Amino acid sequence: MKYMVTAAAAVLAAIFTSSGARAQTDTTGIYDERQDSLQATVFVSRQSGNYLSKGKDLRTEVISAAGLCKMACCNLAESFENSASVTVGYSDAVTGARQIRLLGLSGTYTQMLDENRPVMRGLASPFGLSYVPGQWLESIQIAKGAASVINGTESMTGQINLEHRKPTDEKPLFINYSVMDDTKMDFNVASSLQMGYKWSTVLLGHVSGNVMSMDGNGDGFLDDPHQLQFNFANRWLYMADNGIQLRFGVRALKDSRDGGEEDAYRKGHAAYNRSTYAFGDAWGSSIRNKSLNGYLKLGVPLNDDNSQNIALVADWNFYSMDMWAGASSYLADQNSGFVNLLYQNELNESHKFTLGASSTVDIYNEEFIRKTALFGWKSTDPETTLAQAGAFGEYTYHLGTKLSAIAGLRADWYGGEGVKLSPRATLKWQPLDEMVVRANGGRGIRRTAPLADNLGVLSTGKAFYSEGKPVTAKDAAPSFFTHNLEEAWTFGGNMTFYLPFGASSSTYFSIDYFHTGFNRQLMVDYEHIANAIDFYVLDGKRSYTDNWQLDFSVDPIERFTVTTTFRYTKAMAEYADRGLAQRPMTSRFKGVLNLQYATNLNKWIFDFTASVNGPCRVYDFMAGGSQIVQRNGGWYSPVYPLLYAQVTRRFKGVDIYAGGENLSNFRQKTAILGSKEETGRVNTAAPDFDASCIWGPIMGIKLYAGVRFTLWKTE
């Protein structure tokens, strides 16, 4: 169902595209007609949950509000199951941290944006996906390749942009509640309020947690940590008569999660002492995260037709992580500031350019204590300040709807690393209405956060090495503690064909290919040294991924959508002990089939998703383990299926839904590795203890039910 916003809002949306203001498409499809105080005109239509955007210059997959309702979607990490572009997994088997992969590489190489503000950076990255409630969002845009220079250089494999519910929504109240059979509950509330013509606000609240934590596979460790999260955001919009648009907001978060062995959980975590830990007690993990964020966006038109305007984006974020994992503790906080100033000039319909300058400052305070069966030490870094400042320009050329070209260049100064250039270019050609061709390429640069980027290493008993030497002090471990720069080039393209068959005009077939090659990359090598993890920098050696993907979508009959995608990835790197080899724990392929059928007037909606996940090379020390097979001289995980289903019944203003995840009940049987004690449990004091080697789901069938209530604004 498509709602047209007021003409004034549409004009203001053009002032500042990075603010996220634009005419919004509502995809709930609940009502045929309504009236509200803005006298908005209402049209009835049906939008796919996942689709490729025809108008975007970059190859962009959109997960709409309808797509976000297809799954339980308690948070962002659970919103990508219908996408083959993005693969989601656990970073380890005890903390509940989720990670994504795009173009075959870790999500740290994907720039996360909140309405075009960089988010989930540094310490916030391990759990950031879990802190974005799915029901707070209107849509997700997944863009592959080197994106615009306007938002910085950190998009190596692509960008994922999140569009939140807007202050201008005609929904004074939205409530969502869901519960899973593992006692995990999720409660969301959103309220959009218009206070006259100029001011509007949206309040967003979220509470989630589980009453019980279970050990379904009987390995003595909780499958999911005991977790409780509180999340609140307030976003404001001011629209002046002269065209000035101001957006600002705040967000606060508090999260706790406790996991590990059942004994540690049942005894109230008294089984281990954070300061006097002794081997032989129960192994537990305890994590306390807090965050506070504030942002401001200002758009100012410089002439009547808005062909010239300036924009200012400012963002500040504080993030605190206190983590204890067995005999290790990582106590850290990060203050981050981001400022972006832009000037845009649209000379005519064909020529437009953007000039700007931006700066980012990250201040880290980190204390790391590590005690294992092999060694013990403490490192305290009172404060690390990382500064970056840059200037950029971007030129856009449009030849009607047939051709568009974007060329951009950034020059960024990195404290201690000098000035680096980041060129990027995008080409879109549409020779026919039924055919779109895209090409894209450019350079990406980011700073590492060695521990935060690889948080799973704390859930092991392995020693830490840096450049092949034991880590005993910060000065002797530059790769382990230093926030090194990583550099990569990404090139690729996409062809999409819109086909003249099916019950609607949205049938398409798409094929794309992307290549990412690193000039410099931090490697976290589990295989170079026995019972150790070696952190070292690949400088000039080969590290690359090749990624192919096919997409097809059709409505064979009215209200029935079939979408299928297939992705193949080749990920290689030149390791210290073996030369060029496949990247471990990276799935070779993934296929997804999604079926959705809606009855007349969308009263009943049926969703079914099936995916097949290809094998990945596992670490050599996993050889001979349960489900692990040998082929081509290496050890691999099996091919496995995942099934999801959901049924939704819609009433006036109320949706009731129920569904299941992982209905095939496939799971990784051995999620906790290590030598066994006489009791049959893993000896967590041994150096071969490892809970970070996760290649598949660690929980079986999960059933859920929920309700969504929407109150519409009326006169």
Summary of the structure (lengths in Angstrom):
residues: 715
radius of gyration: 25.0
end to end distance: 20.2
largest distance: 79.6
contacts: 2513
relative contact order: 0.13
helix: 8%
strand: 55%
